[in-house]
Amino acid sequence: AKHIDEAEEPPIDLLKKAATQGFLAATIPEDLGGAALDPLSYALLIEEIGKVCASTAITLALHNSLAVMPLILFGTADQKERWAPKLAESIGAFALTEPEAGTDANHLSTRARKDGDHYVIDGVKTWVSNAGIASTLTFIAETTNGPLAFIADTKTPGIKIGYREPTLGLRGVSINTVYFDHMIVPESDRLGQEGEGRHVGHEALAHMRLAIAALALGAAEGSLALGRAFAIERKQFGVSIATKQAIGNYFADTEIDIEALRHVIEYTAWLIEQKKDYKQVALKAKTLGAKVARDAANRMLQVHGG
C-alpha cells in the first residue's frame, strides 16, 4: 500500500493475483464462472482490502459494481457468455461523467448514431476510473431515442485513453479522460434498449454506493488500528498516552461511528439480497461513510500528534 501511494501506480501484479482469487468475478453468477458473492460478502471483501489500501479496494469496487453489474443486470445471455469470462480475468471501467454534464445522463454530449447493424460513437468522457488499465469499457451515450449503454473492448479503433488525472488521495487509481472518435460498436453489444441507459447508470451507481460505504468503513477501521497501536507505544510523563481521557474519547467516538456505519451497510446489503428498493439507503450509507472515514482519519492523526 505504501509503494502504491508513493509511486502513484496502479497495483497491476496485485490485481492479477486478485483475479486468480476470484475477486474480479465477485458479482458474476456461478453459472458464468463467477464467485457469486452475496451483497454482504461483497461489502466485506471491499471493507477488508480498504483497511490497508483504498486505491486497491476502490479499483476492485469500480470493476465489480460499475463495469460488471450493468452486464449482469441488463445483458443478454449471449452478451454474458461473451463478456463475463473476460471481466473475470481483467479489469473493467465505466464511463458516464462528461465535462459539461457530470453524471447527469439527461444531458450527455457523447452521441451514438445508428448505422445499419452498428452504432458510431463520438464524444468525450472524463474522470473514467480504471480507464488506463481496463480491457473492457461499459459506457453510456445519447441516441435519438435517449441514453443507451454499451460494452466494448478498450482496444477498439476509435477509443483513445487520454490524460490521467493526478489526485490527492487514491493515488493508485487510474483515472483518465476517454475520447470516442467514430468508434464502431455492433448492435449486439448494446446493453438494453435505446432510452434505458439512464436506468442502467442509476442501477450501477447505486450498487457502487454500497461498495464505497464498505471502503470507507475499512478505511476508518484501518485508521483506528494505527491510532491505537501508536497510543499504546507512545509514552509521555512515564505512561502510555492511551491512558489519557482525551485520547480515549477519540477512540470511543470513532468506534461509535464505525458501528453505526457497519449497520447501515448491513441493512443496505440485506435490502439488495431481498430484492427491495435500496437506492436511498445506499446513498445514505455512502454519505455517512465519507464522514466516518474523514473523522476517523482526522482523530487518529491527532492521536499521532506532531
Sequence and secondary structure as in RCSB ss.txt:
>XXXX:A:sequence
AKHIDEAEEPPIDLLKKAATQGFLAATIPEDLGGAALDPLSYALLIEEIGKVCASTAITLALHNSLAVMPLILFG
TADQKERWAPKLAESIGAFALTEPEAGTDANHLSTRARKDGDHYVIDGVKTWVSNAGIASTLTFIAETTNGPLAF
IADTKTPGIKIGYREPTLGLRGVSINTVYFDHMIVPESDRLGQEGEGRHVGHEALAHMRLAIAALALGAAEGSLA
LGRAFAIERKQFGVSIATKQAIGNYFADTEIDIEALRHVIEYTAWLIEQKKDYKQVALKAKTLGAKVARDAANRM
LQVHGG
>XXXX:A:secstr
 HHHHHHT   HHHHHHHHHTTGGGTTS GGGT     HHHHHHHHHHHHTT HHHHHHHHIIIIIIIHHHHHH 
 HHHHHHHHHHHHHS EEEE  BTTTBT GGG   EEEEETTEEEEEEEEEEEETGGG SEEEEEEEETTEEEEE
EEETTSTTEEEEEE   SS TTS EEEEEEEEEEEEGGGEES TT HHHHHHHHHHHHHHHHHHHHHHHHHHHHH
HHHHHHHH EETTEEGGGSHHHHHHHHHHHHHHHHHHHHHHHHHHHHHTT   HHHHHHHHHHHHHHHHHHHHHH
HHHH  
